[in-house]
Amino acid sequence: MVAEVCGCCGKPPGECTCWEFPGWGTVENIVDISIDAVESSQEKTARLGTWRATAICGNDITSSCLYVSALAALYAGPLAPLALLLVAGVLYLFRGIYAEVGSALPLNGGAYNVLLNTTTKGRAALAACLTLLSYIATAVISGTEAMSYAAELFTGLNVIWATVVLLGAFALLNILGISDSATVALAIFIFHLFTLTVLMLIGVAALVSDSTVFVDNLTTPIHQWPTPRFGSFAVPVALFFGFSAAMLGISGFESSANYIEEQQPGVFPKTLRNMWIAVAIFNPAISFLSFALLPMGDIATHKEALLSEMGSRGVISVGGLASDALLPWFVAGWISVDAVVVLSGAVLTSYVGVTGLVRRMSMDLCLPQFLLQTNQWRGTNHWIVVSFFLLCCSILLITSGRIEMLAGVYTLSFLAVMALFAVGNLLLKRKHPELSRSSRASTTAIVVALVGVSAALVGNVFLDPEYVRVFAVYFFATVALVAVAFFRSKLLTWGLRTSAALCRLPVLRQSKVQTLIASLLQEVQCRSIIFVASEGTVDDLASWGGVRIVA
């Protein structure tokens, strides 16, 4: 809609120049705010408790059990459990890093939020682009993998269109609201943890009854591992690349910070704790037990469905059953169903995380304002959900379901986001030490965590240099889309001046393009902004990235 007059000066769009400089504004010191009045005016929304908040991000991070054990074994051989323990150690350090930032800046946005408050909005927006890429890749890869498992159970299932339906189903669920989404996520989370626990018990029983396979795997020469290593540094090199690959097992840990505003007070650090416990227990244990159930070569062969094969062979070993017996088939099918369910839960995580991030970016004028519109039905940001659904479907169809093309995007974007969050914590300590925090991570812990995730980033680049090319294509495409919204004021200003020159031509004098562009520019620039601070001066506010207060 074209505005008839400017909200600042009351002039028509063609005559208004307020967009060049809307004025210095005013500053007021209000001391008599009634707390009761503020609380009564706030919208009462249901916030997530510990387990429902944990379930949303927990489904993503615990779904890594389906592939990370095989990945680590592929590069580190029998050192895979040690590599996964090292990953758990790095994640423990990130617990403190995320908890400190979350207590100091309890707002949605994750890495974008902390960098927005410590660097420039442009740099924060680049971190947001990485997070968006991570969520897109997670949704498409997890959805496709889930339907690939389903295709093994239901012969003839079209994986691509089944993935579209899955993405659409979770889009509808998110439009219904985060409370309904969290309830579904919790059911998925409980079922998945139960399945992993049963699988571990089967593995332990098989190891106790017969340790022959386990001993053979441990005594296999290093040059006969799935990825042979040679030379005096063979063991550390194998451990390094195993660690690098195993770092994918903690993807999803960053998601809780993107919906922190939807969590009850004090819940956020508990979600970090719960995710760390799950990763520290299940990933190394399942990797360890895989060497007790399958020869090392078979682990690499069955990397796409390792847990199903572990369950089947474990039951055969413990019960002395034939390979074609009903019980092994049932256990393998049960684990496949669990894979479908928990990978679908990872899709839900992407929706919830991207909704919190995009809403925050739109509020900061980094993305179009229409994304903030809520529906009267459930009060949710439907345009964010619908846009994400369409974007994921378009990428799925463009790649024709070949998710290996997105593997590099998924890997590099996730690790880069983790690294930037650690950098943001260091900057927050230096620039805003006055902020209240319920916990603090030591500088040494942050540096060690940053070195660990950076090493994993380098390791993954060496494992597959093609990752960099594919990642660059998707990253710059995402940056270009965000840049259009981010630099819309400059683009509209350039368009206004260009149209003004062109409209002087006789043939274009009746054109309304200049008025339309001027109106759009007014909507962007001539708006009132209220910056509320509990204490401090205007000079103090300037340290938060050059804040300008206008009325």
C-alpha positions, -999 to +999 in steps of 0.1 A: +000+000+000+014+035-010+014+059+019-005+092+011+016+113+035+048+109+055+042+100+092+070+124+102+063+157+083+029+151+068+041+158+033+033+137+002+060+110-007+073+130-036+080+161-014+092+144+018+129+142+026+126+129+061+141+096+050+174+113+046+175+122+083+145+116+105+158+138+134+176+133+167+145+123+186+140+128+224+151+111+256+128+106+286+136+094+321+105+075+334+107+065+371+071+058+380+063+026+360+038+003+377+051-033+377+015-045+380+005-025+349+034-038+329+026-074+338-011-071+331-003-057+297+019-086+287+005-113+266+002-145+285+019-172+265+028-207+275+065-212+279+084-245+276+095-265+306+127-284+309+118-316+291+097-302+263+124-276+256+151-303+257+131-326+234+130-300+206+167-297+203+174-331+217+158-349+188+183-333+165+214-340+185+205-375+195+196-385+159+233-382+153+236-417+168+222-431+135+253-420+115+281-406+137+294-440+150+299-453+115+315-420+104+340-420+132+348-457+127+354-450+090+382-426+097+394-436+132+388-474+132+387-487+168+397-453+181+362-441+172+349-443+208+379-422+220+371-396+192+335-394+204+347-389+240+368-360+229+338-345+211+319-349+244+347-330+261+345-301+237+307-300+240+311-298+278+331-266+273+304-252+250+278-259+277+294-231+298+299-208+267+262-210+257+250-208+293+269-176+299+256-159+268+221-171+274+220-157+309+235-124+299+214-120+267+183-141+270+170-134+235+164-156+205+190-156+177+219-177+190+252-166+174+234-137+156+222-124+190+256-124+207+274-109+177+247-083+172+255-070+207+293-072+204+301-063+167+282-048+139+248-058+125+264-068+092+287-093+108+259-106+129+238-110+098+266-132+082+264-154+113+227-156+109+231-167+072+253-196+084+226-206+110+199-204+083+220-226+060+225-251+088+187-253+095+178-256+058+204-284+053+192-301+086+156-301+075+162-314+040+188-340+050+169-353+080+136-354+061+151-372+032+170-397+054+138-403+074+118-411+042+147-433+030+143-454+061+106-454+056+111-466+020+128-497+034+097-504+054+072-495+027+083-507-007+075-483-035+075-451-014+086-421-034+112-405-012+112-370-026+074-365-025+072-382+009+098-357+021+077-328+008+047-342+027+068-346+059+081-310+056+045-298+051+032-318+081+057-302+104+051-268+088+014-272+098+024-284+133+045-252+138+017-230+127-004-246+154+022-233+179+054-243+198+035-259+226+019-285+203+052-289+185+070-295+218+045-322+229+051-341+197+089-336+201+088-350+237+070-381+226+096-387+199+124-380+223+112-405+249+107-432+223+142-426+208+160-427+242+141-459+251+152-475+218+189-465+223+188-479+258+174-512+246+200-514+219+228-507+244+215-535+267+215-559+237+250-549+228+263-554+263+247-588+265+262-598+232+297-586+243+295-606+276+284-637+258+310-636+230+339-611+228+356-626+198+345-599+173+355-572+197+390-586+203+395-591+165+386-555+159+410-542+185+439-562+172+433-553+135+465-536+121+461-499+114+468-504+077+437-527+075+413-502+090+385-488+067+407-458+060+443-473+060+469-452+078+507-455+074+537-439+091+547-429+126+519-404+129+492-428+117+474-431+151+472-393+158+461-386+122+434-413+124+422-398+157+422-363+143+400-371+113+378-393+134+373-364+158+366-341+129+339-364+115+325-371+149+319-334+156+288-337+134+274-357+163+267-325+183+247-307+156+215-294+172+233-282+204+231-246+190+194-248+184+182-242+220+196-207+219+174-198+190+141-203+210+154-192+245+125-167+248+100-195+245+116-213+275+107-208+312+133-189+333+162-212+342+153-239+316+180-230+290+211-242+309+192-274+318+186-281+281+223-277+275+230-301+304+206-327+292+219-326+256+254-330+268+245-360+290+228-377+261+258-372+237+284-381+263+266-414+271+250-427+239+275-418+212+307-433+227+288-463+241+271-472+208+303-467+189+321-490+214+294-517+212+294-516+174+329-530+175+316-559+197+288-568+172+302-562+137+336-567+122+352-534+113+347-538+076+310-545+081+306-512+101+317-493+070+295-515+048+264-509+069+271-472+077+237-462+063+218-484+088+244-493+113+221-494+144+195-517+127+223-541+118+236-539+154+202-547+168+197-577+145+231-592+151+230-586+188+197-605+191+211-633+170+243-635+191+225-634+225+197-658+216+216-681+193+189-675+166+191-680+129+195-649+107+161-653+092+143-656+126+114-633+134+130-616+164+161-602+146+138-589+118+115-573+144+144-555+162+158-542+130+124-530+119+119-513+153+151-494+150+143-484+115+109-470+127+128-451+154+151-437+128+121-424+108+106-408+139+137-392+154+149-378+120+115-364+116+120-348+150+151-331+137+130-315+110+108-301+138+139-287+155+148-268+123+114-252+121+114-241+157+149-228+155+145-209+123+113-193+135+130-178+165+160-167+145+140-151+116+116-134+139+145-118+157+162-107+125+129-092+112+125-073+144+160-059+138+150-049+103+175-074+087+146-092+070+112-080+055+086-070+081+058-091+066+075-121+082+064-108+116+028-110+108+008-134+131-024-153+122-055-148+143-060-185+145-030-194+167-010-162+169+021-178+152+044-164+125+029-183+096+049-165+069+082-176+084+070-212+085+056-211+050+087-194+036+110-220+052+088-248+039+089-235+003+127-229+005+134-264+018+111-280-009+127-260-037+162-271-026+150-307-023+136-306-058+166-288-073+190-314-059+166-342-068+170-356-033+208-361-036+215-350-001+252-356-004+253-322-022+241-306+010+265-325+033+292-298+029+267-271+036+255-289+067+290-296+080+307-263+075+278-240+084+272-258+117+309-258+128+312-222+117+282-212+139+297-230+169+331-212+164+314-178+160+294-183+192+327-189+211+341-157+195+310-139+205+314-149+241+350-136+242+338-103+228+309-101+253+334-105+282+355-077+268+328-053+257+300-058+283+315-071+315+288-052+334+260-075+322+245-098+349+253-135+343+242-166+363+272-185+350+306-177+335+329-197+312+366-192+318+386-177+289+408-207+288+377-230+283+364-208+255+398-208+237+401-246+240+366-250+227+373-226+198+405-245+189+386-278+190+358-267+167+382-249+144+403-280+141+372-300+132+363-274+106+398-278+090+397-315+093+364-317+074+377-295+047+407-319+042+384-349+043+364-336+014+376-303-003+345-303-025+326-293+006+341-258+003+328-252-033+293-264-026+291-245+007+303-213-010+275-215-036+248-219-010+263-194+014+266-166-011+231-172-024+218-169+012+239-138+018+225-122-014+189-128-003+196-113+032+216-084+017+186-073-004+166-067+028+196-055+048+206-029+023+170-020+012+174+016+023+204+022+000+188+003-028+156+023-025+175+055-023+194+046-054+161+037-071+145+069-061+173+091-075+174+071-107+136+072-111+136+110-104+161+114-133+141+092-157+108+108-148+120+140-163+118+125-197+085+135-214+075+099-220+078+090-183+064+122-166+031+105-158+048+075-142+041+068-105+073+048-100+090+077-081+060+081-057+059+043-051+096+041-043+094+072-021+065+057-002+085+024+004+115+044+015+093+063+040+080+030+055+116+019+060+132+051+073+104+072+088+095+050+117+095+056+154+119+035+174+117+032+212+149+020+229+142+011+265+170+008+290+167+002+328+198+023+335+227+042+319+230+073+297+228+079+260+265+077+258+264+043+274+239+031+248+262+042+220+286+015+230+260-011+220+267-007+183+259+030+177+223+031+190+204+062+178+173+070+197+145+086+178+109+094+188 
